[in-house]
Amino acid sequence: MKNVAAFFSFALIALFALPAFAAGDFNPNGSALAIAAGLAIGIAAAGGAIGQGRAAAAALEGIARNPGAQNKIFTPMILGLALIESLVIYALIIAFLLQGKI
């Protein structure tokens, strides 16, 4: 987890700090918007996959410990997975909107 945090910290510094030192006003052109769209969907997909994996693992562990509670665990797990996936789809829509501005 430390390596992932270090990578995202470096990526944020590299993408946002360097244009700040550029001469003149920073006007995002097509390449900056393309990078932003790619990062938006990439980070959202990675975060959604991690969240869904952890939610499913916790639910399956709970069902394995107490099989009688399957009905009480399964429905909230599916609802949680749907909400996580909706956030990833929202990031996809944002990426498409950014791509339309190129």
Secondary structure as UniProt FT lines:
FT   HELIX           2..20
FT   HELIX           30..65
FT   HELIX           67..69
FT   HELIX           70..100
//
